[in-house]
Amino acid sequence: MDPNPKNFPILSYVMAKLPTVKRSFSPAAADFDVENPAEPEPKPQEPHFELTERMPHLKNPKLISAMRSAVNDVAQTRSALETLGTRPDHEAVDAARFRLSELKAQSSGMWTK
C-alpha cells in the first residue's frame, strides 16, 4: 500500500509511522555495478502541511497504535481475499450447494442404517 499523500494525508502519515523491515544483502551476493548503481528509492511525498498541527490528536500514541492495527488488518484481509481469487459465479455456487446437500443426505442415510 502506497497511499497518495495528497488524497489520503492521514493514511500517509500513519503509514510513515509504521516500522519497515529492510533486508540487508552482502556486497558479494548482490549484483552491484559500479558504473550503473541502482537508483535510490524515491522518498515518499509528505503532505504540504504539518498534519499534527491541524489534527493534534494524531500525537496520541493510543490513536496511532489503533490506526496501525487497522491498516494491518486491512492489509491482511486484502491479502486473504487475493489468495482466495476471483468470486465464483452464482451457477457454480448453486452447483456446490446442491452437491453439499447430496453429500449430507448420503452421509445421514449411512448413519441411520
For each residue, the residues with C-beta under 8 A, 3 or more apart:
1: 15 71 75
2: 15 44
3: 7 8 11 12 15
4: 7 8 12 45
5: 8 9 12 44 45 46 47
6: 9 45 47
7: 3 4
8: 3 4 5 11 12
9: 5 6 12 13 47 51
10: 13 14 51 55 58 67
11: 3 8 14 15 71
12: 3 4 5 8 9 15 16 44 45 46 47
13: 9 10 16 17 47 51 52 58
14: 10 11 17 18 64 67 68 71
15: 1 2 3 11 12 18 71
16: 12 13 44 46
17: 13 14 64 68
18: 14 15 68 71
19:
20:
21:
22:
23:
24:
25: 29 30
26: 29 30
27: 30 32
28:
29: 25 26
30: 25 26 27
31:
32: 27 37
33: 36 37
34: 37
35:
36: 33
37: 32 33 34
38:
39:
40:
41:
42:
43:
44: 2 5 12 16
45: 4 5 6 12
46: 5 12 16
47: 5 6 9 12 13 50 51
48:
49: 53 54
50: 47 53 54
51: 9 10 13 47 54 55 58
52: 13 55 56 58 59
53: 49 50 56
54: 49 50 51
55: 10 51 52 58
56: 52 53 59
57: 60 63
58: 10 13 51 52 55 63 64
59: 52 56
60: 57 63 64
61: 64 65
62: 65 66
63: 57 58 60 66 67
64: 14 17 58 60 61 67 68
65: 61 62 68 69
66: 62 63 69 70
67: 10 14 63 64 70 71
68: 14 17 18 64 65 71 72
69: 65 66 72 73
70: 66 67 73 74
71: 1 11 14 15 18 67 68 74 75
72: 68 69 75 76
73: 69 70 76 77
74: 70 71 77 78
75: 1 71 72 78 79
76: 72 73 79 80
77: 73 74 80 81
78: 74 75 81 82
79: 75 76 82 83
80: 76 77 83 84
81: 77 78 84
82: 78 79 85
83: 79 80
84: 80 81
85: 82
86:
87:
88: 92 93 96
89: 92 93
90: 93 94
91: 94 95
92: 88 89 95 96
93: 88 89 90 96 97
94: 90 91 97 98
95: 91 92 98 99
96: 88 92 93 99 100
97: 93 94 100 101
98: 94 95 101 102
99: 95 96 102 103
100: 96 97 103 104
101: 97 98 104 105
102: 98 99 105 106
103: 99 100 106 107
104: 100 101 107 108
105: 101 102 108 109
106: 102 103 109 110
107: 103 104 110 111
108: 104 105 111 112
109: 105 106 112 113
110: 106 107 113
111: 107 108
112: 108 109
113: 109 110
